[in-house]
């Protein structure tokens, strides 16, 4: 006998069955368009293009014309499944076993979308309200994030759309639904440093200049000291070297260049420009230290390339949004959430320029993994929290 699924579980299963691997729409936006249209939303599908990136379909849907206006933001695109044979079931089947639903996007983040859709449906069945609810859904969050939320927000704002608050349904909770609300994010900056040497024979090092030695000195200076001790709202800034490459298959050739990639997650002690300046300062100090250590006349020759856009630090302080969501969580789970700013970046970094925004969704322990899954109980819990939030935010009874 087939298991009877609750509305959020049914909607999640349907969404998982849409193979919407970035940048493919996969039927997921069409599914939402149909469901939201049935609920009375005015739905628009918008495709954005840019050079050197795939075209991406997005969806914006709004119900109501009054204030306040609450936006739910998310993405239907998912990362590739990897080795399909490593999965215990078809990653696009939405199979249920032992109280869990399995499939790519179950927690990141089709589950959050399914829960908010279910919450809105239940809310509208009980209330006439004078405010507005919108869904802002992209297909480009797991991709380059060029033709997605950033452009969709600008498009909507140019049409006159304004919002009072937003929830991004990313899998924000570490252990259990209701553990935390992410009320901000650290900034993110990526780059590559190239040390320029002179290629030569490894038996005649005096005729060459080994860039690997210089790279060691530069990275030592980069990582030697903490950037800061953290602040009241943010953990300490952290930089990770993510690759060191010379592109040299030969063991008897000194390479001409050495390249290292790095990413730094910085707190509100810094902004993008001051962080870049500090990184350059540390590289220069390492370059000079290498010259002194080796007795060379010239410091290490290097250049730095910044990769992609800088994601700025942000912190949401809107009491109405945070307190209302906290009360909704406490009412359903029995405990109040912590406010955190850890983790990676999300599309909240774009939304914060338009309205107060927080992130709150499912437990993220299996996101991007083989056998990604969420418990059916968590789906029901999150849908109940979203529903309680809507009741409280719009002050209906």
The 8 nearest C-alpha neighbors of each residue, nearest first, counted from 0:
[[1, 2, 3, 4, 95, 96, 94, 97],
 [2, 0, 3, 4, 95, 94, 96, 9],
 [1, 3, 4, 0, 95, 5, 96, 98],
 [4, 2, 1, 5, 9, 0, 8, 6],
 [3, 5, 8, 9, 2, 6, 7, 375],
 [4, 6, 8, 7, 9, 3, 379, 375],
 [7, 5, 9, 8, 117, 10, 4, 113],
 [8, 6, 114, 113, 10, 117, 9, 5],
 [9, 7, 11, 5, 6, 10, 4, 12],
 [10, 8, 6, 12, 11, 7, 4, 5],
 [9, 11, 13, 7, 113, 8, 12, 6],
 [12, 10, 14, 8, 113, 13, 9, 110],
 [13, 11, 93, 9, 15, 14, 10, 8],
 [12, 14, 10, 16, 11, 15, 9, 17],
 [13, 15, 11, 16, 17, 12, 27, 10],
 [16, 14, 12, 17, 91, 13, 93, 11],
 [15, 17, 91, 13, 14, 92, 18, 12],
 [16, 18, 25, 15, 14, 26, 27, 19],
 [19, 17, 25, 20, 16, 91, 15, 26],
 [20, 18, 25, 24, 23, 76, 17, 77],
 [19, 21, 77, 76, 23, 78, 18, 79],
 [22, 20, 76, 23, 77, 142, 19, 78],
 [21, 23, 20, 55, 139, 138, 24, 76],
 [24, 22, 19, 21, 25, 20, 76, 138],
 [25, 23, 19, 26, 27, 28, 138, 22],
 [24, 26, 19, 18, 17, 23, 27, 20],
 [25, 27, 29, 17, 24, 28, 30, 19],
 [28, 26, 30, 17, 29, 25, 14, 24],
 [29, 27, 31, 30, 26, 32, 24, 58],
 [28, 30, 32, 26, 27, 31, 33, 24],
 [29, 31, 27, 33, 28, 32, 26, 34],
 [32, 30, 28, 34, 33, 29, 35, 27],
 [31, 33, 29, 35, 30, 34, 36, 28],
 [32, 34, 36, 30, 31, 35, 29, 37],
 [35, 33, 31, 37, 36, 32, 30, 38],
 [36, 34, 38, 37, 32, 40, 33, 31],
 [35, 37, 40, 39, 33, 38, 34, 32],
 [36, 38, 34, 35, 39, 33, 40, 32],
 [39, 37, 35, 36, 40, 34, 120, 123],
 [38, 40, 36, 37, 35, 62, 41, 61],
 [41, 39, 62, 36, 61, 35, 60, 38],
 [40, 42, 60, 61, 62, 36, 39, 43],
 [43, 41, 60, 40, 59, 32, 36, 61],
 [42, 44, 59, 58, 60, 45, 41, 32],
 [45, 43, 58, 57, 59, 42, 56, 46],
 [44, 46, 57, 56, 58, 43, 47, 151],
 [47, 45, 56, 55, 57, 54, 48, 44],
 [46, 48, 146, 55, 54, 45, 56, 49],
 [49, 47, 54, 146, 55, 46, 53, 50],
 [50, 48, 52, 51, 146, 47, 54, 53],
 [49, 51, 52, 48, 53, 54, 145, 146],
 [50, 52, 49, 53, 48, 54, 145, 143],
 [51, 53, 50, 49, 54, 48, 143, 145],
 [54, 52, 55, 22, 48, 51, 49, 146],
 [53, 55, 48, 47, 46, 52, 146, 56],
 [56, 54, 46, 47, 146, 22, 138, 53],
 [57, 55, 46, 45, 138, 24, 47, 44],
 [58, 56, 137, 45, 44, 138, 136, 46],
 [59, 57, 44, 136, 43, 135, 45, 137],
 [58, 60, 135, 43, 134, 42, 136, 44],
 [61, 59, 42, 134, 133, 41, 40, 43],
 [62, 60, 133, 40, 41, 132, 134, 63],
 [61, 63, 40, 132, 131, 133, 41, 39],
 [64, 62, 131, 65, 130, 61, 132, 129],
 [65, 63, 131, 130, 62, 66, 129, 68],
 [64, 66, 130, 129, 131, 63, 67, 68],
 [67, 65, 130, 68, 131, 129, 64, 163],
 [66, 68, 130, 163, 131, 65, 69, 393],
 [67, 69, 131, 66, 162, 163, 132, 130],
 [70, 68, 132, 164, 165, 163, 162, 131],
 [71, 69, 165, 133, 134, 132, 72, 164],
 [70, 72, 134, 166, 165, 167, 133, 135],
 [73, 71, 135, 167, 136, 134, 166, 70],
 [72, 74, 136, 167, 168, 137, 135, 112],
 [75, 73, 137, 136, 138, 76, 140, 108],
 [74, 76, 138, 109, 27, 137, 77, 19],
 [77, 75, 138, 21, 19, 20, 74, 139],
 [78, 76, 20, 104, 21, 19, 141, 75],
 [77, 79, 20, 141, 21, 80, 367, 76],
 [80, 78, 81, 20, 77, 21, 103, 367],
 [81, 79, 83, 82, 78, 103, 90, 369],
 [80, 82, 79, 83, 369, 85, 78, 368],
 [83, 81, 84, 85, 80, 86, 369, 79],
 [82, 84, 85, 86, 81, 80, 90, 89],
 [83, 85, 86, 82, 87, 88, 81, 89],
 [86, 84, 83, 82, 87, 369, 370, 81],
 [87, 85, 88, 84, 370, 83, 369, 90],
 [86, 88, 85, 370, 89, 84, 90, 369],
 [89, 87, 86, 90, 94, 92, 101, 370],
 [88, 90, 92, 91, 86, 87, 102, 83],
 [91, 89, 102, 103, 92, 88, 86, 80],
 [92, 90, 16, 89, 15, 102, 93, 18],
 [93, 91, 89, 16, 94, 90, 102, 15],
 [94, 92, 12, 102, 101, 15, 100, 91],
 [93, 95, 101, 92, 100, 96, 88, 102],
 [94, 96, 100, 99, 101, 93, 98, 97],
 [97, 95, 99, 98, 100, 94, 101, 374],
 [98, 96, 99, 95, 100, 374, 375, 94],
 [97, 99, 96, 375, 374, 95, 100, 376],
 [100, 98, 374, 96, 95, 373, 375, 97],
 [101, 99, 95, 372, 373, 94, 93, 374],
 [102, 100, 372, 93, 94, 371, 370, 95],
 [103, 101, 90, 93, 105, 91, 371, 372],
 [102, 104, 90, 105, 371, 91, 15, 80],
 [103, 105, 107, 109, 108, 106, 77, 102],
 [104, 106, 110, 372, 102, 103, 109, 107],
 [105, 107, 108, 110, 104, 170, 366, 361],
 [108, 106, 104, 366, 105, 109, 170, 169],
 [107, 109, 106, 110, 104, 111, 169, 105],
 [108, 110, 112, 104, 111, 105, 75, 107],
 [109, 111, 113, 106, 105, 108, 112, 11],
 [110, 112, 168, 114, 109, 113, 108, 360],
 [111, 113, 109, 115, 110, 114, 116, 168],
 [114, 112, 110, 116, 7, 11, 10, 111],
 [115, 113, 382, 7, 117, 111, 116, 112],
 [114, 116, 118, 112, 117, 113, 382, 119],
 [115, 117, 113, 119, 114, 118, 112, 120],
 [116, 118, 114, 120, 115, 7, 119, 6],
 [119, 117, 386, 115, 121, 382, 120, 116],
 [120, 118, 122, 116, 121, 117, 123, 115],
 [119, 121, 117, 123, 118, 122, 116, 124],
 [122, 120, 124, 118, 119, 123, 117, 125],
 [121, 123, 119, 125, 124, 120, 118, 126],
 [124, 122, 126, 120, 125, 121, 119, 127],
 [123, 125, 121, 122, 126, 120, 127, 119],
 [124, 126, 123, 122, 121, 127, 120, 396],
 [127, 125, 123, 128, 124, 122, 395, 396],
 [126, 128, 123, 129, 125, 124, 395, 122],
 [129, 127, 130, 126, 395, 393, 131, 123],
 [128, 130, 65, 66, 131, 127, 63, 64],
 [129, 131, 65, 66, 67, 128, 68, 63],
 [132, 130, 63, 68, 62, 65, 64, 66],
 [133, 131, 69, 62, 68, 61, 70, 63],
 [132, 134, 61, 70, 60, 71, 62, 69],
 [135, 133, 71, 60, 59, 70, 72, 136],
 [134, 136, 72, 59, 58, 71, 133, 73],
 [137, 135, 73, 74, 58, 72, 57, 134],
 [138, 136, 57, 74, 147, 139, 148, 58],
 [137, 139, 76, 75, 74, 57, 56, 55],
 [138, 140, 147, 142, 144, 137, 141, 22],
 [141, 139, 144, 142, 74, 138, 137, 147],
 [140, 142, 139, 78, 77, 21, 76, 143],
 [143, 141, 139, 140, 144, 21, 22, 145],
 [142, 144, 145, 139, 141, 140, 52, 146],
 [145, 143, 139, 140, 142, 147, 146, 141],
 [144, 146, 143, 147, 149, 139, 150, 52],
 [147, 145, 47, 55, 144, 150, 48, 139],
 [146, 148, 139, 137, 144, 149, 145, 150],
 [147, 149, 151, 150, 137, 152, 346, 146],
 [148, 150, 152, 151, 147, 349, 153, 145],
 [151, 149, 153, 152, 148, 147, 154, 146],
 [150, 152, 148, 154, 153, 149, 147, 155],
 [153, 151, 155, 154, 150, 149, 148, 156],
 [152, 154, 156, 150, 151, 155, 157, 149],
 [155, 153, 151, 157, 152, 156, 150, 158],
 [154, 156, 158, 152, 157, 160, 153, 151],
 [157, 155, 160, 159, 153, 158, 154, 152],
 [156, 158, 154, 159, 155, 153, 160, 152],
 [157, 159, 155, 156, 160, 154, 153, 161],
 [160, 158, 156, 157, 161, 155, 154, 153],
 [159, 161, 156, 155, 158, 162, 157, 152],
 [162, 160, 156, 159, 163, 353, 68, 354],
 [161, 163, 68, 164, 354, 69, 70, 160],
 [162, 164, 68, 354, 67, 69, 355, 161],
 [165, 163, 355, 69, 354, 162, 356, 70],
 [164, 166, 70, 356, 71, 69, 355, 167],
 [165, 167, 71, 357, 358, 356, 168, 72],
 [168, 166, 358, 72, 169, 73, 71, 357],
 [167, 169, 360, 111, 359, 73, 358, 166],
 [168, 170, 360, 171, 167, 108, 359, 358],
 [171, 169, 361, 360, 363, 362, 172, 106],
 [170, 172, 359, 360, 169, 363, 361, 362],
 [171, 173, 362, 178, 179, 176, 174, 170],
 [174, 172, 362, 363, 175, 171, 364, 178],
 [175, 173, 172, 362, 178, 176, 364, 363],
 [176, 174, 178, 362, 172, 177, 173, 361],
 [177, 175, 178, 172, 361, 362, 377, 381],
 [176, 178, 179, 336, 328, 175, 332, 172],
 [179, 177, 336, 175, 172, 176, 337, 174],
 [180, 178, 337, 336, 177, 338, 172, 181],
 [179, 181, 338, 359, 182, 358, 337, 339],
 [180, 182, 339, 358, 340, 183, 357, 338],
 [181, 183, 357, 315, 180, 314, 340, 338],
 [184, 182, 314, 340, 313, 181, 315, 357],
 [185, 183, 340, 313, 312, 341, 186, 344],
 [184, 186, 312, 266, 265, 264, 340, 187],
 [185, 187, 312, 311, 265, 310, 264, 266],
 [186, 188, 264, 310, 263, 309, 265, 185],
 [187, 189, 309, 263, 262, 310, 264, 186],
 [190, 188, 262, 306, 261, 305, 263, 187],
 [189, 191, 305, 306, 261, 304, 260, 262],
 [190, 192, 260, 304, 259, 303, 261, 305],
 [191, 193, 303, 259, 258, 302, 304, 260],
 [194, 192, 258, 302, 301, 257, 195, 303],
 [193, 195, 301, 257, 210, 256, 300, 214],
 [194, 196, 256, 300, 301, 210, 193, 255],
 [197, 195, 210, 208, 255, 209, 256, 194],
 [196, 198, 208, 255, 207, 199, 209, 254],
 [199, 197, 255, 254, 253, 207, 196, 208],
 [198, 200, 207, 253, 252, 201, 197, 206],
 [201, 199, 252, 202, 203, 253, 251, 204],
 [200, 202, 251, 252, 203, 253, 204, 199],
 [203, 201, 200, 204, 251, 199, 252, 205],
 [204, 202, 200, 201, 205, 206, 199, 207],
 [203, 205, 207, 206, 201, 202, 200, 208],
 [206, 204, 203, 207, 208, 202, 199, 201],
 [207, 205, 204, 203, 199, 208, 200, 197],
 [208, 206, 199, 197, 204, 205, 198, 209],
 [209, 207, 197, 196, 210, 198, 204, 206],
 [208, 210, 211, 196, 253, 212, 207, 197],
 [211, 209, 196, 213, 212, 194, 257, 256],
 [212, 210, 214, 213, 209, 257, 215, 194],
 [213, 211, 215, 210, 214, 209, 216, 289],
 [214, 212, 210, 216, 211, 215, 299, 217],
 [213, 215, 211, 217, 216, 212, 210, 218],
 [216, 214, 212, 218, 213, 217, 219, 211],
 [215, 217, 219, 213, 214, 285, 218, 289],
 [218, 216, 285, 214, 282, 220, 219, 215],
 [219, 217, 221, 215, 220, 216, 214, 222],
 [218, 220, 216, 222, 217, 221, 223, 215],
 [221, 219, 285, 217, 223, 218, 222, 281],
 [222, 220, 218, 281, 219, 223, 217, 282],
 [221, 223, 219, 220, 224, 218, 225, 238],
 [222, 224, 220, 219, 221, 225, 218, 281],
 [223, 225, 222, 226, 221, 220, 227, 219],
 [226, 224, 227, 223, 228, 222, 236, 237],
 [225, 227, 236, 224, 228, 237, 235, 238],
 [228, 226, 225, 229, 235, 236, 268, 230],
 [229, 227, 235, 230, 226, 225, 236, 234],
 [235, 228, 230, 234, 227, 233, 236, 266],
 [231, 229, 233, 232, 234, 228, 235, 267],
 [230, 232, 233, 229, 234, 267, 228, 235],
 [231, 233, 230, 234, 340, 339, 229, 314],
 [234, 232, 230, 266, 229, 231, 340, 235],
 [233, 235, 229, 230, 236, 266, 232, 341],
 [229, 236, 234, 228, 227, 237, 233, 266],
 [235, 237, 265, 266, 264, 226, 227, 234],
 [236, 238, 264, 263, 235, 265, 239, 226],
 [239, 237, 263, 262, 264, 240, 236, 261],
 [240, 238, 262, 261, 241, 263, 237, 222],
 [239, 241, 261, 260, 242, 262, 238, 259],
 [240, 242, 261, 260, 239, 262, 243, 259],
 [243, 241, 260, 259, 240, 244, 261, 258],
 [242, 244, 259, 258, 260, 245, 241, 257],
 [245, 243, 258, 246, 257, 259, 242, 247],
 [244, 246, 257, 247, 256, 258, 254, 243],
 [247, 245, 244, 248, 254, 257, 256, 258],
 [246, 248, 245, 249, 254, 250, 252, 244],
 [249, 247, 246, 250, 252, 245, 251, 254],
 [250, 248, 247, 251, 252, 253, 254, 246],
 [249, 251, 252, 248, 247, 253, 201, 254],
 [252, 250, 201, 249, 200, 253, 202, 199],
 [253, 251, 200, 201, 250, 249, 199, 254],
 [252, 254, 199, 198, 201, 209, 200, 251],
 [255, 253, 198, 256, 252, 247, 245, 209],
 [254, 256, 198, 197, 196, 195, 210, 253],
 [257, 255, 195, 196, 254, 194, 210, 245],
 [256, 258, 245, 194, 210, 193, 244, 211],
 [257, 259, 193, 244, 192, 243, 245, 194],
 [260, 258, 243, 242, 192, 191, 244, 193],
 [259, 261, 191, 242, 241, 190, 240, 243],
 [262, 260, 240, 241, 190, 239, 189, 191],
 [261, 263, 189, 239, 188, 238, 190, 240],
 [262, 264, 238, 188, 237, 187, 265, 239],
 [263, 265, 187, 237, 186, 236, 185, 238],
 [266, 264, 236, 186, 185, 263, 187, 237],
 [265, 267, 185, 268, 236, 233, 269, 186],
 [266, 268, 269, 312, 265, 270, 233, 230],
 [267, 269, 266, 270, 230, 265, 227, 229],
 [270, 268, 267, 273, 274, 266, 265, 271],
 [269, 271, 273, 272, 274, 311, 267, 312],
 [270, 272, 274, 273, 309, 275, 269, 311],
 [273, 271, 275, 274, 270, 276, 269, 277],
 [272, 274, 276, 275, 270, 271, 269, 277],
 [273, 275, 277, 271, 272, 276, 269, 270],
 [276, 274, 272, 278, 273, 277, 271, 279],
 [277, 275, 273, 279, 274, 278, 280, 272],
 [276, 278, 280, 274, 279, 275, 273, 281],
 [277, 279, 281, 275, 280, 276, 274, 282],
 [278, 280, 282, 276, 281, 277, 283, 275],
 [281, 279, 277, 283, 278, 282, 276, 284],
 [280, 282, 284, 278, 221, 283, 279, 220],
 [283, 281, 285, 279, 217, 284, 280, 286],
 [284, 282, 286, 280, 285, 281, 279, 287],
 [283, 285, 281, 287, 286, 282, 288, 280],
 [286, 284, 217, 220, 288, 282, 283, 287],
 [285, 287, 299, 283, 298, 289, 284, 288],
 [286, 288, 290, 298, 284, 289, 285, 283],
 [289, 287, 285, 291, 290, 286, 292, 284],
 [288, 290, 292, 286, 287, 291, 216, 285],
 [291, 289, 298, 295, 287, 293, 288, 292],
 [290, 292, 288, 294, 289, 293, 287, 295],
 [293, 291, 289, 290, 294, 288, 295, 287],
 [294, 292, 290, 295, 291, 289, 288, 296],
 [293, 295, 291, 290, 292, 296, 289, 297],
 [296, 294, 290, 293, 297, 291, 298, 292],
 [295, 297, 294, 290, 298, 291, 293, 299],
 [298, 296, 295, 290, 299, 300, 287, 294],
 [299, 297, 290, 286, 287, 300, 289, 296],
 [298, 300, 286, 213, 301, 297, 289, 290],
 [299, 301, 195, 194, 298, 302, 196, 286],
 [302, 300, 194, 193, 195, 299, 192, 303],
 [301, 303, 193, 192, 194, 304, 300, 195],
 [302, 304, 192, 191, 193, 305, 301, 190],
 [305, 303, 191, 190, 306, 192, 302, 193],
 [304, 306, 190, 189, 191, 303, 307, 188],
 [307, 305, 190, 189, 304, 308, 191, 188],
 [308, 306, 305, 309, 189, 188, 190, 143],
 [307, 309, 310, 306, 188, 305, 189, 187],
 [308, 310, 188, 187, 311, 271, 307, 186],
 [309, 311, 187, 186, 308, 188, 348, 312],
 [312, 310, 186, 309, 313, 187, 270, 271],
 [313, 311, 186, 185, 184, 267, 266, 310],
 [312, 314, 183, 184, 311, 315, 185, 348],
 [315, 313, 183, 182, 316, 184, 312, 340],
 [314, 316, 182, 317, 183, 355, 356, 313],
 [315, 317, 318, 314, 182, 355, 321, 320],
 [318, 316, 319, 320, 315, 355, 321, 322],
 [319, 317, 321, 322, 320, 316, 323, 315],
 [318, 320, 322, 317, 321, 323, 392, 324],
 [321, 319, 323, 318, 317, 322, 324, 164],
 [322, 320, 318, 324, 323, 319, 325, 317],
 [321, 323, 325, 318, 324, 319, 320, 326],
 [322, 324, 326, 320, 325, 321, 319, 327],
 [323, 325, 327, 321, 326, 322, 388, 320],
 [326, 324, 322, 328, 327, 323, 321, 335],
 [327, 325, 329, 323, 328, 324, 330, 322],
 [326, 328, 324, 330, 388, 387, 325, 329],
 [329, 327, 325, 331, 326, 330, 384, 177],
 [330, 328, 334, 333, 335, 326, 332, 331],
 [329, 331, 327, 328, 333, 332, 326, 334],
 [330, 332, 328, 329, 333, 384, 327, 383],
 [333, 331, 329, 334, 328, 330, 177, 380],
 [332, 334, 329, 330, 331, 335, 328, 177],
 [335, 333, 329, 332, 336, 328, 330, 177],
 [334, 336, 329, 325, 328, 337, 333, 326],
 [337, 335, 179, 178, 177, 325, 180, 338],
 [336, 338, 179, 180, 339, 178, 335, 181],
 [337, 339, 180, 179, 181, 182, 336, 340],
 [340, 338, 181, 341, 182, 180, 337, 179],
 [339, 341, 184, 183, 181, 182, 233, 185],
 [342, 340, 339, 184, 185, 343, 234, 233],
 [341, 343, 340, 344, 184, 185, 171, 339],
 [342, 344, 345, 341, 184, 185, 187, 264],
 [343, 345, 184, 342, 346, 348, 187, 310],
 [346, 344, 347, 348, 343, 140, 169, 349],
 [345, 347, 348, 349, 148, 350, 140, 344],
 [346, 348, 350, 345, 349, 351, 356, 167],
 [347, 349, 346, 351, 350, 345, 310, 344],
 [350, 348, 347, 346, 351, 149, 352, 148],
 [349, 351, 347, 352, 353, 348, 354, 346],
 [350, 352, 353, 354, 349, 348, 355, 356],
 [353, 351, 350, 349, 354, 348, 355, 347],
 [354, 352, 351, 350, 162, 355, 161, 349],
 [353, 355, 351, 164, 163, 162, 352, 356],
 [356, 354, 164, 351, 315, 317, 165, 163],
 [357, 355, 165, 166, 351, 164, 354, 315],
 [356, 358, 182, 166, 181, 167, 165, 359],
 [359, 357, 167, 181, 166, 168, 180, 169],
 [358, 360, 168, 171, 180, 169, 167, 357],
 [359, 361, 170, 168, 169, 171, 111, 172],
 [360, 362, 170, 176, 172, 106, 363, 171],
 [363, 361, 172, 170, 173, 364, 175, 176],
 [362, 364, 170, 366, 365, 172, 173, 361],
 [363, 365, 366, 362, 173, 174, 172, 170],
 [366, 364, 371, 368, 363, 372, 367, 106],
 [365, 367, 368, 363, 107, 371, 364, 106],
 [368, 366, 365, 78, 371, 369, 107, 103],
 [369, 367, 365, 371, 366, 370, 80, 103],
 [368, 370, 371, 86, 85, 367, 80, 81],
 [371, 369, 86, 372, 101, 368, 102, 87],
 [372, 370, 365, 368, 369, 102, 101, 103],
 [373, 371, 101, 100, 105, 370, 102, 365],
 [374, 372, 99, 100, 105, 106, 375, 101],
 [373, 375, 99, 377, 376, 98, 100, 378],
 [374, 376, 378, 377, 99, 98, 379, 373],
 [375, 377, 379, 374, 378, 380, 98, 99],
 [378, 376, 380, 374, 375, 379, 381, 176],
 [379, 377, 375, 381, 376, 380, 382, 7],
 [378, 380, 382, 376, 377, 381, 383, 375],
 [381, 379, 377, 383, 378, 382, 376, 384],
 [380, 382, 384, 378, 383, 379, 377, 385],
 [381, 383, 114, 385, 379, 118, 384, 380],
 [382, 384, 386, 380, 381, 385, 387, 379],
 [385, 383, 381, 387, 386, 382, 327, 328],
 [384, 386, 388, 382, 383, 387, 118, 115],
 [387, 385, 118, 383, 389, 384, 388, 382],
 [388, 386, 390, 384, 327, 389, 385, 383],
 [387, 389, 385, 391, 327, 386, 390, 324],
 [388, 390, 392, 386, 387, 391, 393, 385],
 [391, 389, 387, 388, 395, 393, 392, 394],
 [390, 392, 394, 388, 389, 393, 387, 323],
 [393, 391, 389, 394, 390, 388, 323, 320],
 [392, 394, 391, 395, 390, 389, 130, 67],
 [395, 393, 391, 392, 390, 396, 389, 128],
 [396, 394, 390, 393, 391, 128, 126, 392],
 [395, 394, 390, 126, 391, 125, 393, 128]]
